[in-house]
Amino acid sequence: MLIHTRIEQKLLDAFDPVVLEVTNESHMHNVPPGSESHFKVVIVTPQFDGMRLLQRHRSVNAIVAEELAQDIHALALHTYTPGEWYEYYAEKPPASPKCMGGEKKVPV
Protein backbone atom coordinates (compact mmCIF):
# COMPACT_ATOMS: atom_id res chain seq x y z
CA MET A 1 0.00 0.00 0.00
CA LEU A 2 1.25 3.49 -0.80
CA ILE A 3 2.46 5.57 2.13
CA HIS A 4 0.02 8.32 1.12
CA THR A 5 -2.88 5.86 1.34
CA ARG A 6 -1.77 4.49 4.72
CA ILE A 7 -1.53 8.00 6.19
CA GLU A 8 -4.92 8.95 4.84
CA GLN A 9 -6.65 5.80 6.10
CA LYS A 10 -5.11 6.00 9.57
CA LEU A 11 -6.15 9.64 9.97
CA LEU A 12 -9.67 8.96 8.69
CA ASP A 13 -10.07 6.11 11.17
CA ALA A 14 -8.62 8.01 14.14
CA PHE A 15 -10.14 11.46 13.71
CA ASP A 16 -13.26 11.16 11.51
CA PRO A 17 -12.28 14.54 10.00
CA VAL A 18 -14.57 17.06 8.35
CA VAL A 19 -11.71 17.86 5.94
CA LEU A 20 -8.65 15.73 5.22
CA GLU A 21 -6.09 16.49 2.55
CA VAL A 22 -2.93 14.39 2.38
CA THR A 23 -0.58 15.73 -0.27
CA ASN A 24 2.64 14.10 -1.41
CA GLU A 25 5.03 17.04 -1.83
CA SER A 26 8.11 14.92 -2.50
CA HIS A 27 8.34 16.20 -6.07
CA MET A 28 9.09 19.66 -4.63
CA HIS A 29 12.27 18.35 -2.98
CA ASN A 30 15.62 16.89 -3.94
CA VAL A 31 14.47 13.25 -4.07
CA PRO A 32 14.15 10.64 -6.84
CA PRO A 33 10.99 10.71 -8.98
CA GLY A 34 8.11 8.75 -7.47
CA SER A 35 9.33 9.21 -3.89
CA GLU A 36 6.97 9.34 -0.94
CA SER A 37 9.04 11.14 1.65
CA HIS A 38 7.54 14.63 2.09
CA PHE A 39 3.86 15.11 2.93
CA LYS A 40 1.49 17.90 3.87
CA VAL A 41 -1.60 17.07 5.92
CA VAL A 42 -4.53 19.44 6.32
CA ILE A 43 -6.93 17.98 8.87
CA VAL A 44 -10.08 19.53 10.32
CA THR A 45 -11.84 17.72 13.15
CA PRO A 46 -13.96 18.58 16.18
CA GLN A 47 -11.55 16.39 18.18
CA PHE A 48 -9.13 19.34 18.14
CA ASP A 49 -11.54 21.56 20.10
CA GLY A 50 -9.81 22.70 23.29
CA MET A 51 -6.40 21.35 22.20
CA ARG A 52 -3.33 23.52 21.79
CA LEU A 53 -1.40 23.31 18.53
CA LEU A 54 1.32 21.12 20.04
CA GLN A 55 -1.28 18.67 21.37
CA ARG A 56 -2.90 18.47 17.94
CA HIS A 57 0.41 17.77 16.23
CA ARG A 58 1.35 15.16 18.82
CA SER A 59 -1.97 13.40 18.34
CA VAL A 60 -1.49 13.23 14.56
CA ASN A 61 2.15 12.17 14.92
CA ALA A 62 1.11 9.37 17.26
CA ILE A 63 -1.27 7.96 14.66
CA VAL A 64 1.38 7.95 11.89
CA ALA A 65 4.32 7.11 14.17
CA GLU A 66 5.26 4.00 12.17
CA GLU A 67 5.40 5.93 8.90
CA LEU A 68 7.39 8.73 10.53
CA ALA A 69 9.91 6.25 11.89
CA GLN A 70 10.32 4.26 8.69
CA ASP A 71 9.28 6.19 5.60
CA ILE A 72 8.57 9.89 6.02
CA HIS A 73 11.33 12.50 6.00
CA ALA A 74 9.05 15.53 6.46
CA LEU A 75 5.44 15.98 7.54
CA ALA A 76 3.87 19.44 7.42
CA LEU A 77 0.79 19.55 9.64
CA HIS A 78 -2.06 22.04 9.38
CA THR A 79 -4.52 21.12 12.14
CA TYR A 80 -7.80 22.97 12.68
CA THR A 81 -11.12 22.83 14.43
CA PRO A 82 -14.12 23.22 12.12
CA GLY A 83 -14.65 26.75 13.43
CA GLU A 84 -11.06 27.79 12.66
CA TRP A 85 -11.19 26.20 9.23
CA TYR A 86 -14.38 27.84 8.07
CA GLU A 87 -13.42 31.22 9.52
CA TYR A 88 -9.87 31.45 8.15
CA TYR A 89 -8.83 28.78 5.67
CA ALA A 90 -11.71 27.09 3.85
CA GLU A 91 -11.17 29.16 0.71
CA LYS A 92 -7.37 28.87 0.63
CA PRO A 93 -5.41 26.44 2.82
CA PRO A 94 -1.89 27.51 3.84
CA ALA A 95 0.85 26.70 1.34
CA SER A 96 3.97 24.74 2.25
CA PRO A 97 7.27 26.65 2.28
CA LYS A 98 9.64 26.24 -0.65
CA CYS A 99 12.34 23.63 -0.21
CA MET A 100 15.97 24.73 -0.01
CA GLY A 101 17.04 21.25 -1.12
CA GLY A 102 18.82 18.63 0.90
CA GLU A 103 22.20 19.35 -0.67
CA LYS A 104 21.86 23.09 -1.21
CA LYS A 105 23.53 25.42 1.24
CA VAL A 106 22.58 29.00 1.97
CA PRO A 107 25.57 31.35 1.48
CA VAL A 108 26.75 32.90 4.73
TIVO-2410 file (N, C-alpha, C; in nm, 3 decimals):
# residues 108
REC num residu      c1      c2      c3 atome chaine
REC   1      M   0.084  -0.118   0.000     N      A
REC   1      M   0.000   0.000   0.000    CA      A
REC   1      M   0.089   0.125   0.000     C      A
REC   2      L   0.049   0.225  -0.075     N      A
REC   2      L   0.125   0.349  -0.080    CA      A
REC   2      L   0.125   0.417   0.056     C      A
REC   3      I   0.234   0.486   0.086     N      A
REC   3      I   0.246   0.557   0.213    CA      A
REC   3      I   0.134   0.661   0.224     C      A
REC   4      H   0.109   0.732   0.116     N      A
REC   4      H   0.002   0.832   0.112    CA      A
REC   4      H  -0.131   0.770   0.155     C      A
REC   5      T  -0.163   0.654   0.103     N      A
REC   5      T  -0.288   0.586   0.134    CA      A
REC   5      T  -0.293   0.542   0.280     C      A
REC   6      R  -0.181   0.492   0.331     N      A
REC   6      R  -0.177   0.449   0.472    CA      A
REC   6      R  -0.200   0.567   0.565     C      A
REC   7      I  -0.135   0.679   0.537     N      A
REC   7      I  -0.153   0.800   0.619    CA      A
REC   7      I  -0.299   0.842   0.618     C      A
REC   8      E  -0.353   0.851   0.499     N      A
REC   8      E  -0.492   0.895   0.484    CA      A
REC   8      E  -0.588   0.804   0.560     C      A
REC   9      Q  -0.574   0.674   0.545     N      A
REC   9      Q  -0.665   0.580   0.610    CA      A
REC   9      Q  -0.654   0.585   0.762     C      A
REC  10      K  -0.531   0.593   0.812     N      A
REC  10      K  -0.511   0.600   0.957    CA      A
REC  10      K  -0.575   0.727   1.016     C      A
REC  11      L  -0.558   0.839   0.947     N      A
REC  11      L  -0.615   0.964   0.997    CA      A
REC  11      L  -0.767   0.966   0.987     C      A
REC  12      L  -0.822   0.908   0.881     N      A
REC  12      L  -0.967   0.896   0.869    CA      A
REC  12      L  -1.024   0.812   0.983     C      A
REC  13      D  -0.961   0.700   1.011     N      A
REC  13      D  -1.007   0.611   1.117    CA      A
REC  13      D  -0.996   0.675   1.255     C      A
REC  14      A  -0.888   0.747   1.280     N      A
REC  14      A  -0.862   0.801   1.414    CA      A
REC  14      A  -0.940   0.928   1.444     C      A
REC  15      F  -0.960   1.014   1.344     N      A
REC  15      F  -1.014   1.146   1.371    CA      A
REC  15      F  -1.151   1.174   1.311     C      A
REC  16      D  -1.199   1.091   1.219     N      A
REC  16      D  -1.326   1.116   1.151    CA      A
REC  16      D  -1.335   1.264   1.109     C      A
REC  17      P  -1.238   1.311   1.029     N      A
REC  17      P  -1.228   1.454   1.000    CA      A
REC  17      P  -1.339   1.506   0.908     C      A
REC  18      V  -1.366   1.634   0.923     N      A
REC  18      V  -1.457   1.706   0.835    CA      A
REC  18      V  -1.386   1.732   0.702     C      A
REC  19      V  -1.257   1.764   0.710     N      A
REC  19      V  -1.171   1.786   0.594    CA      A
REC  19      V  -1.042   1.710   0.618     C      A
REC  20      L  -0.996   1.638   0.515     N      A
REC  20      L  -0.865   1.573   0.522    CA      A
REC  20      L  -0.803   1.580   0.384     C      A
REC  21      E  -0.686   1.643   0.378     N      A
REC  21      E  -0.609   1.649   0.255    CA      A
REC  21      E  -0.468   1.600   0.286     C      A
REC  22      V  -0.429   1.491   0.224     N      A
REC  22      V  -0.293   1.439   0.238    CA      A
REC  22      V  -0.227   1.457   0.102     C      A
REC  23      T  -0.123   1.539   0.098     N      A
REC  23      T  -0.058   1.573  -0.027    CA      A
REC  23      T   0.087   1.527  -0.025     C      A
REC  24      N   0.125   1.451  -0.125     N      A
REC  24      N   0.264   1.410  -0.141    CA      A
REC  24      N   0.339   1.525  -0.206     C      A
REC  25      E   0.426   1.589  -0.132     N      A
REC  25      E   0.503   1.704  -0.183    CA      A
REC  25      E   0.648   1.666  -0.214     C      A
REC  26      S   0.674   1.538  -0.226     N      A
REC  26      S   0.811   1.492  -0.250    CA      A
REC  26      S   0.869   1.549  -0.378     C      A
REC  27      H   0.785   1.567  -0.479     N      A
REC  27      H   0.834   1.620  -0.607    CA      A
REC  27      H   0.891   1.761  -0.595     C      A
REC  28      M   0.860   1.831  -0.485     N      A
REC  28      M   0.909   1.966  -0.463    CA      A
REC  28      M   1.047   1.966  -0.397     C      A
REC  29      H   1.102   1.848  -0.373     N      A
REC  29      H   1.227   1.835  -0.298    CA      A
REC  29      H   1.330   1.758  -0.379     C      A
REC  30      N   1.450   1.752  -0.326     N      A
REC  30      N   1.562   1.689  -0.394    CA      A
REC  30      N   1.562   1.538  -0.366     C      A
REC  31      V   1.463   1.469  -0.426     N      A
REC  31      V   1.447   1.325  -0.407    CA      A
REC  31      V   1.421   1.260  -0.543     C      A
REC  32      P   1.441   1.131  -0.556     N      A
REC  32      P   1.415   1.064  -0.684    CA      A
REC  32      P   1.267   1.072  -0.723     C      A
REC  33      P   1.238   1.071  -0.852     N      A
REC  33      P   1.099   1.071  -0.898    CA      A
REC  33      P   1.021   0.954  -0.837     C      A
REC  34      G   0.895   0.979  -0.803     N      A
REC  34      G   0.811   0.875  -0.747    CA      A
REC  34      G   0.827   0.855  -0.597     C      A
REC  35      S   0.910   0.936  -0.533     N      A
REC  35      S   0.933   0.921  -0.389    CA      A
REC  35      S   0.809   0.957  -0.309     C      A
REC  36      E   0.800   0.900  -0.191     N      A
REC  36      E   0.697   0.934  -0.094    CA      A
REC  36      E   0.766   0.962   0.039     C      A
REC  37      S   0.825   1.080   0.047     N      A
REC  37      S   0.904   1.114   0.165    CA      A
REC  37      S   0.863   1.245   0.231     C      A
REC  38      H   0.794   1.332   0.159     N      A
REC  38      H   0.754   1.463   0.209    CA      A
REC  38      H   0.603   1.478   0.190     C      A
REC  39      F   0.531   1.501   0.300     N      A
REC  39      F   0.386   1.511   0.293    CA      A
REC  39      F   0.336   1.635   0.365     C      A
REC  40      K   0.223   1.684   0.318     N      A
REC  40      K   0.149   1.790   0.387    CA      A
REC  40      K   0.012   1.732   0.422     C      A
REC  41      V  -0.030   1.752   0.547     N      A
REC  41      V  -0.160   1.707   0.592    CA      A
REC  41      V  -0.238   1.829   0.640     C      A
REC  42      V  -0.357   1.846   0.582     N      A
REC  42      V  -0.453   1.944   0.632    CA      A
REC  42      V  -0.566   1.861   0.691     C      A
REC  43      I  -0.590   1.876   0.820     N      A
REC  43      I  -0.693   1.798   0.887    CA      A
REC  43      I  -0.779   1.889   0.974     C      A
REC  44      V  -0.910   1.874   0.958     N      A
REC  44      V  -1.008   1.953   1.032    CA      A
REC  44      V  -1.100   1.855   1.104     C      A
REC  45      T  -1.101   1.864   1.238     N      A
REC  45      T  -1.184   1.772   1.315    CA      A
REC  45      T  -1.229   1.838   1.445     C      A
REC  46      P  -1.350   1.807   1.489     N      A
REC  46      P  -1.396   1.858   1.618    CA      A
REC  46      P  -1.311   1.804   1.734     C      A
REC  47      Q  -1.240   1.695   1.712     N      A
REC  47      Q  -1.155   1.639   1.818    CA      A
REC  47      Q  -1.046   1.737   1.862     C      A
REC  48      F  -1.015   1.836   1.779     N      A
REC  48      F  -0.913   1.934   1.814    CA      A
REC  48      F  -0.967   2.047   1.902     C      A
REC  49      D  -1.097   2.053   1.923     N      A
REC  49      D  -1.154   2.156   2.010    CA      A
REC  49      D  -1.089   2.149   2.148     C      A
REC  50      G  -1.041   2.263   2.197     N      A
REC  50      G  -0.981   2.270   2.329    CA      A
REC  50      G  -0.836   2.224   2.334     C      A
REC  51      M  -0.780   2.180   2.222     N      A
REC  51      M  -0.640   2.135   2.220    CA      A
REC  51      M  -0.550   2.247   2.169     C      A
REC  52      R  -0.434   2.260   2.230     N      A
REC  52      R  -0.333   2.352   2.179    CA      A
REC  52      R  -0.269   2.292   2.054     C      A
REC  53      L  -0.201   2.375   1.978     N      A
REC  53      L  -0.140   2.331   1.853    CA      A
REC  53      L  -0.046   2.213   1.875     C      A
REC  54      L   0.038   2.221   1.977     N      A
REC  54      L   0.132   2.112   2.004    CA      A
REC  54      L   0.060   1.981   2.034     C      A
REC  55      Q  -0.050   1.987   2.108     N      A
REC  55      Q  -0.128   1.867   2.137    CA      A
REC  55      Q  -0.187   1.808   2.009     C      A
REC  56      R  -0.233   1.893   1.921     N      A
REC  56      R  -0.290   1.847   1.794    CA      A
REC  56      R  -0.183   1.774   1.712     C      A
REC  57      H  -0.068   1.837   1.701     N      A
REC  57      H   0.041   1.777   1.623    CA      A
REC  57      H   0.086   1.645   1.685     C      A
REC  58      R   0.096   1.642   1.816     N      A
REC  58      R   0.135   1.516   1.882    CA      A
REC  58      R   0.033   1.406   1.857     C      A
REC  59      S  -0.095   1.442   1.857     N      A
REC  59      S  -0.197   1.340   1.834    CA      A
REC  59      S  -0.190   1.285   1.692     C      A
REC  60      V  -0.164   1.369   1.595     N      A
REC  60      V  -0.149   1.323   1.456    CA      A
REC  60      V  -0.022   1.240   1.443     C      A
REC  61      N   0.088   1.290   1.499     N      A
REC  61      N   0.215   1.217   1.492    CA      A
REC  61      N   0.204   1.079   1.554     C      A
REC  62      A   0.128   1.067   1.662     N      A
REC  62      A   0.111   0.937   1.726    CA      A
REC  62      A   0.041   0.837   1.634     C      A
REC  63      I  -0.052   0.884   1.556     N      A
REC  63      I  -0.127   0.796   1.466    CA      A
REC  63      I  -0.038   0.748   1.351     C      A
REC  64      V   0.051   0.833   1.302     N      A
REC  64      V   0.138   0.795   1.189    CA      A
REC  64      V   0.282   0.770   1.235     C      A
REC  65      A   0.299   0.731   1.359     N      A
REC  65      A   0.432   0.711   1.417    CA      A
REC  65      A   0.515   0.610   1.337     C      A
REC  66      E   0.453   0.502   1.293     N      A
REC  66      E   0.526   0.400   1.217    CA      A
REC  66      E   0.580   0.457   1.086     C      A
REC  67      E   0.497   0.532   1.016     N      A
REC  67      E   0.540   0.593   0.890    CA      A
REC  67      E   0.649   0.697   0.913     C      A
REC  68      L   0.636   0.774   1.020     N      A
REC  68      L   0.739   0.873   1.053    CA      A
REC  68      L   0.873   0.806   1.083     C      A
REC  69      A   0.868   0.694   1.151     N      A
REC  69      A   0.991   0.625   1.189    CA      A
REC  69      A   1.057   0.555   1.070     C      A
REC  70      Q   0.978   0.510   0.975     N      A
REC  70      Q   1.032   0.426   0.869    CA      A
REC  70      Q   1.039   0.492   0.731     C      A
REC  71      D   0.943   0.577   0.699     N      A
REC  71      D   0.928   0.619   0.560    CA      A
REC  71      D   0.932   0.769   0.535     C      A
REC  72      I   0.879   0.847   0.627     N      A
REC  72      I   0.857   0.989   0.602    CA      A
REC  72      I   0.976   1.071   0.651     C      A
REC  73      H   1.025   1.158   0.564     N      A
REC  73      H   1.133   1.250   0.600    CA      A
REC  73      H   1.076   1.379   0.658     C      A
REC  74      A   0.964   1.427   0.601     N      A
REC  74      A   0.905   1.553   0.646    CA      A
REC  74      A   0.753   1.544   0.641     C      A
REC  75      L   0.690   1.596   0.746     N      A
REC  75      L   0.544   1.598   0.754    CA      A
REC  75      L   0.500   1.736   0.801     C      A
REC  76      A   0.440   1.812   0.709     N      A
REC  76      A   0.387   1.944   0.742    CA      A
REC  76      A   0.243   1.927   0.788     C      A
REC  77      L   0.213   1.973   0.909     N      A
REC  77      L   0.079   1.955   0.964    CA      A
REC  77      L   0.007   2.089   0.974     C      A
REC  78      H  -0.116   2.089   0.926     N      A
REC  78      H  -0.206   2.204   0.938    CA      A
REC  78      H  -0.332   2.148   1.004     C      A
REC  79      T  -0.348   2.175   1.133     N      A
REC  79      T  -0.452   2.112   1.214    CA      A
REC  79      T  -0.551   2.218   1.263     C      A
REC  80      Y  -0.680   2.196   1.236     N      A
REC  80      Y  -0.780   2.297   1.268    CA      A
REC  80      Y  -0.907   2.236   1.327     C      A
REC  81      T  -0.976   2.316   1.405     N      A
REC  81      T  -1.112   2.283   1.443    CA      A
REC  81      T  -1.201   2.326   1.326     C      A
REC  82      P  -1.323   2.275   1.318     N      A
REC  82      P  -1.412   2.322   1.212    CA      A
REC  82      P  -1.434   2.473   1.215     C      A
REC  83      G  -1.446   2.531   1.334     N      A
REC  83      G  -1.465   2.675   1.343    CA      A
REC  83      G  -1.348   2.754   1.286     C      A
REC  84      E  -1.226   2.712   1.319     N      A
REC  84      E  -1.106   2.779   1.266    CA      A
REC  84      E  -1.100   2.766   1.115     C      A
REC  85      W  -1.127   2.647   1.067     N      A
REC  85      W  -1.119   2.620   0.923    CA      A
REC  85      W  -1.215   2.708   0.845     C      A
REC  86      Y  -1.339   2.709   0.884     N      A
REC  86      Y  -1.438   2.784   0.807    CA      A
REC  86      Y  -1.422   2.934   0.822     C      A
REC  87      E  -1.364   2.978   0.933     N      A
REC  87      E  -1.342   3.122   0.952    CA      A
REC  87      E  -1.222   3.173   0.874     C      A
REC  88      Y  -1.113   3.093   0.869     N      A
REC  88      Y  -0.987   3.145   0.815    CA      A
REC  88      Y  -0.937   3.079   0.687     C      A
REC  89      Y  -0.958   2.949   0.669     N      A
REC  89      Y  -0.883   2.878   0.567    CA      A
REC  89      Y  -0.964   2.802   0.462     C      A
REC  90      A  -1.093   2.793   0.476     N      A
REC  90      A  -1.171   2.709   0.385    CA      A
REC  90      A  -1.150   2.746   0.238     C      A
REC  91      E  -1.134   2.873   0.210     N      A
REC  91      E  -1.117   2.916   0.071    CA      A
REC  91      E  -0.976   2.893   0.019     C      A
REC  92      K  -0.875   2.902   0.107     N      A
REC  92      K  -0.737   2.887   0.063    CA      A
REC  92      K  -0.651   2.833   0.176     C      A
REC  93      P  -0.626   2.702   0.177     N      A
REC  93      P  -0.541   2.644   0.282    CA      A
REC  93      P  -0.399   2.700   0.273     C      A
REC  94      P  -0.326   2.700   0.384     N      A
REC  94      P  -0.189   2.751   0.384    CA      A
REC  94      P  -0.099   2.669   0.291     C      A
REC  95      A  -0.010   2.737   0.224     N      A
REC  95      A   0.085   2.670   0.134    CA      A
REC  95      A   0.207   2.624   0.214     C      A
REC  96      S   0.272   2.521   0.164     N      A
REC  96      S   0.397   2.474   0.225    CA      A
REC  96      S   0.511   2.566   0.182     C      A
REC  97      P   0.613   2.582   0.267     N      A
REC  97      P   0.727   2.665   0.228    CA      A
REC  97      P   0.808   2.598   0.117     C      A
REC  98      K   0.878   2.677   0.040     N      A
REC  98      K   0.964   2.624  -0.065    CA      A
REC  98      K   1.082   2.550  -0.003     C      A
REC  99      C   1.123   2.443  -0.070     N      A
REC  99      C   1.234   2.363  -0.021    CA      A
REC  99      C   1.367   2.426  -0.062     C      A
REC 100      M   1.462   2.424   0.030     N      A
REC 100      M   1.597   2.473  -0.001    CA      A
REC 100      M   1.681   2.360  -0.060     C      A
REC 101      G   1.630   2.239  -0.058     N      A
REC 101      G   1.704   2.125  -0.112    CA      A
REC 101      G   1.795   2.065  -0.008     C      A
REC 102      G   1.802   1.934  -0.008     N      A
REC 102      G   1.882   1.863   0.090    CA      A
REC 102      G   2.030   1.890   0.077     C      A
REC 103      E   2.076   1.917  -0.042     N      A
REC 103      E   2.220   1.935  -0.067    CA      A
REC 103      E   2.258   2.082  -0.085     C      A
REC 104      K   2.157   2.168  -0.094     N      A
REC 104      K   2.186   2.309  -0.121    CA      A
REC 104      K   2.215   2.382   0.009     C      A
REC 105      K   2.313   2.466   0.006     N      A
REC 105      K   2.353   2.542   0.124    CA      A
REC 105      K   2.322   2.689   0.100     C      A
REC 106      V   2.283   2.756   0.205     N      A
REC 106      V   2.258   2.900   0.197    CA      A
REC 106      V   2.391   2.971   0.220     C      A
REC 107      P   2.431   3.062   0.129     N      A
REC 107      P   2.557   3.135   0.148    CA      A
REC 107      P   2.553   3.214   0.278     C      A
REC 108      V   2.665   3.218   0.346     N      A
REC 108      V   2.675   3.290   0.473    CA      A
REC 108      V   2.739   3.424   0.452     C      A
***
